[in-house]
Amino acid sequence: MRFPLLDGLRIGLPFGPIELPMFRGALFFDAGRATRNNFSIFDTDWLGTLGVGAELNLGFAPVIRVNFTWPTDFVRILQENRVELFIGYNY
């Protein structure tokens, strides 16, 4: 689930503003579980991540997205964070 926080960015500079209308920021939460009936080695408990991300759409299809995530097992939030960089198509 993604919760939008920013929709557009405008930076005021002495020589004029820079506007990035396709800049977006969001808080998000992901959860999932993997199970397989025949092989118990693939079974996991519920896992998830909490995070904050920003993306800049560069036109019709390309996008640059940066996410800062913190894994959780729904009992505690781990202190180690991960940075994910994605350059590709907007999905």
Secondary structure as GFF3:
##gff-version 3
##sequence-region A 1 91
A	DSSP	beta_strand	2	11	.	.	.	ID=ss1
A	DSSP	beta_strand	18	32	.	.	.	ID=ss2
A	DSSP	three_ten_helix	40	42	.	.	.	ID=ss3
A	DSSP	beta_strand	47	57	.	.	.	ID=ss4
A	DSSP	beta_strand	62	72	.	.	.	ID=ss5
A	DSSP	beta_strand	82	89	.	.	.	ID=ss6
###
